Amino acid sequence: MGLAITLSACACALGCVAEAPPPVHGPPAPLPEFVSGPTAPGMVWVAGCWHWDGEAYVWLPGHWDSPPKLAAQ
């Protein structure tokens, strides 16, 4: 009985792995992007980047965004 419980606990622990670690070699080189003009005055360009989704690297394209708010001093 004790062996069955131990084996069952091990099987559950092995089945609960959430995601694989990213490859050791890192993400691919950045993809080229066409940067158009800003969508509104004061916008800043946020470059695209690779993101590890748990299984593979996925390209997140660049976009225009509002600049971050500066903290009051």
Secondary structure, 3 states (H helix, E strand, C coil): CHHHHHHHHHHHHHHCCCCCCCCCCCCCCCCCCCCCCCCCCCCEEECCEEEECCCCEEEECCEEECCCCCCCC
